[in-house]
Amino acid sequence: KQPVLLFFWTTWCPFCREELKFLKSAYPELVKEDLVLVAIDAGESAAKVNNFAKSYNLPFRIFLDTDTSVAEAFEILGVPTYVLVDKKGYIRLIENFFPKEKYKSIISE
């Protein structure tokens, strides 16, 4: 199993846009580190998210949580939010900004 970094976001959130730009540039390194990145848009339509993703040329998977049930299951209160799930399937951290200092130690365990 691989560690998974879930990124909950929306197109209208300016902080999400900044994080998406960072993730786009960091994505090749994350792949090399065997970390799976899944971006989850919370509450928006497929058309809106597809247009946004194309304009930003995002290289990673984007899932739609149109009814926000996934965000609710993870008790996400706002965006952007990162959830890091380790190789064993345990949630190891929840942060509002990319966990630069913490994620490497967690994924190497």
Secondary structure, 3 states (H helix, E strand, C coil): CCCEEEEEECCCCHHHHHHHHHHHHHHHHHHHCCCEEEEEEECCCHHHHHHHHHHHCCCCEEEEECCCHHHHHCCCCCCCEEEEECCCCCEEEEECCCCCCCHHHHHCC
